[in-house]
C-alpha cells in the first residue's frame, strides 16, 4: 500500500520547513559576501515566502447528504477517536466551511451571519472585519468540546419566503431547488453565511486547507465560491451516492461549477460514497464488487473522466475502522485507496509545481550572483595584467599609469548621464504599465458591466457587456505585454552598448510572460458565465445578488492584476539591480587600482605584494563560486531527495 495522504502531507511539511531554513541561510551567506543585491534579495524573499506559506486546498463538493463531512472526519480527524465535523443524518454542513491554521489567531470558530448577504460587501471584504463575525473559542485538546462547537455550522433558522428570496435561497423560476415550506409558511435557511475554523491540527499547521461546501443551492447563491474558492482548490473531491450514482442535481453541480474546457481534469476525484449500502447478505462479495464496478464505469462515462478517478468508498466504515483499529474493515471501506489517490495526485502534483518554481527561482538567482562573481574575476584579471606590466618599470611610468586610470575613472563617471537617461525612460514606461493594471483602470474597465448589473429588473445586454469587459481586460494585458517588449528592447540595446564600452557582462532579464494571466482571465470569465444565462435571470434581477457578483468578480480580477504587476516589478528590479551591481563593482575596481599604484609608489616591494594579494583574491573568488554552486545545487535537487516515493509514483504515471 502506498503512503497515506496524511503521511505524504507530513513529509511535504517537513520538506518545506527544511527548504525555507536553507533559503534563509543562503541569503545570509550571500549578504556576507556582498552578492545580495535588491533583486536577488527580493527573489529569495518571495521564494521563501512561497515555500513557507505554501497552501494546499482540498475542496469537498457534493449535494446534501452525500457524506462530505463524514469523509473529512475519516481522512483527517480519525485521530481524535470521534467525529469532529457534524455528520449526522440529514443536512449537516449548511454553510461553506474553511478549515486551516493561522498562528496569529487563537483556536476558534468564526461564523459570518447569513444577513450579511443583504449587504454588498464580498466575502473577502467581510474577512477584513473580524468584529462582524461570531467567534467561539476552541479547545483542541478536548475532542468533545471541539465537536460540540463545530456543530454550529449546521445551524439553521426559519424565515419568510420573501426573506429567503432576498438571501438567495428562493427562486420562482426554479421551484424544484427551493427549500420546503412548513405549516407556518416559513422556510429553513442556514444561520451562517461562511465559517472559518482555525485549529492547530498537524496537517493544517503544515498548510492544508479544507473547504467543505454545502449543496447546490448554497453554491449557486454565493458567487465567490465558484469564482474564487473552488477554482483556487488544488484538488476537488466530488461525492456521489454509491446507490444512486449521478443524479440530475449532481450533474448540474459538476457541469456548472467543477468542469470546463480549461480545468485540469486530473485534479478532480469522484467518490462513490456509502458503498456499505450495497453490502448485501444475499449477494456474494464478487456480486457486490461487480455492482460497484458497474456503477464506477457508468459514473465515469456520464462525467467524462477516466474510471480510475472514480473511487468507491465507505466513509462511515472507514472512520469506524480507524477509531477501532480494525484493519479488515478499513480495507473493506476502500478508504486507503482514496488516501493514496489524494497523496499521489494532489501532493505529487503540488510537489512537482513547487519543485519547478524552486528550480526556476534558484537558477535565476545563481545566474545573477554568478554574473557579479564574473565581473570581480574580470576586474582582477585586468588589475593583474596592469601590475605585471609595471614590473621593472621606473617611477615616471608608474605615475603615468596612475594618471591613465584616473582619466578612465573620469570618463566612466561622465557616462552616468546616459545611464540616467535610460532609467528615466524605463521608469516612464513602467508608470504606464502600473496605470494600465492599477485599481483605477480596473474600475474604469468594469464600469460598463457594473452599470448594466445595477439596472433594475432584468439585466438586458448583460452578456454583451460582460464579453466587452473581458475583451478590454485582455486588451490591457496585451498592451502591457507590448510595453514590456519595448522596455526589453531598450534594455537589451543599452546593455549591449555598455558591455562594449565598459567591458560589462550585462544581460537583460527575460521579460515576464503575461500569457498565464490571460489564461486566468479566461478562467474567471467562464466561471461567471453560469450566472448570466436565462436560468439565472430572476436571481440576477435581485440588486443584492448582482452587487455581490460584481464585487466577487472585482476581487478576483484585482488579484490577477496585482500578481502580474508583482512579476513586472521583480523583472524591472532585476535589470536595475544588475546594472547597479556592475556599476558598483567597476567603481570599486577603479579605487583598488589607484590604491595599488599608490602602494607601489610608496614601497619598492609593493608590486610583488600586490600581485600576490590579487592571486589570493582570485583563489578566494574561485572558492566563493564553488560554494555558491554547492548551496544552490542542494536547493535545486532537494525535491528529488526528500520525496523519492512520490517522485517514483509520478514517473510511473
Secondary structure, 3 states (H helix, E strand, C coil): CCCCHHHHHHHHHHHHHHHHHHHHHHHHHHHHCCCCCHHHHHHHHHHHHHHHCCCEEEEEECCCCCCHHHHHHHHHCHHHCCCCCCCCCCCCCCCEEEEECCCCCCCEEEEEEHHHHHCCCCHHHHHCCHHHEEEEECCCCCHHHHHHHHHHHHCEEEECHHHHHHHCCCCHHHHHHCCCECCCCCEEEECEEEEEEECCCHHHHCCEEEEECCCHHHHHHCHHHHHHHHHHCCEEEEEEECCCECCHHHHHHHHHHHCCCCCCHHHEEEEEECHHHHCCCCCCHHHHHHHHHHHHHHHHHHHCCCHHHEEECCHHHHHHHHHHCCHHHHHHHCHHHHHHHHHHHHHHHHHHHHHHHHHHHHHHHHHHHHHHHHHHHHHHHHHHHHHHHCCCCCHHHHHHHHHHHHHHHHHHHHCHHHHHHHHHHHHHHHHHHHHHHCHHHHHHHCHHHHHHHCCCCCCCCHHHHHHHHHHHHHHHHHHHHHHHHHHHHHHHHHHHHHHHHHCCCCCCCCCCCCHHHHHHHHHHHHHHHHHHCHHHHHHHCCHHHHHHHHHHHHHHHHHHHHHHHHHHHHHHHHHHHHHHHHHHHHHHHHHHHHHHHHHHHHCCCHHHHHHHHHHHHHHHHHHHHHHHHHHHHHHHHHHHHHCHHHHHHHHHC
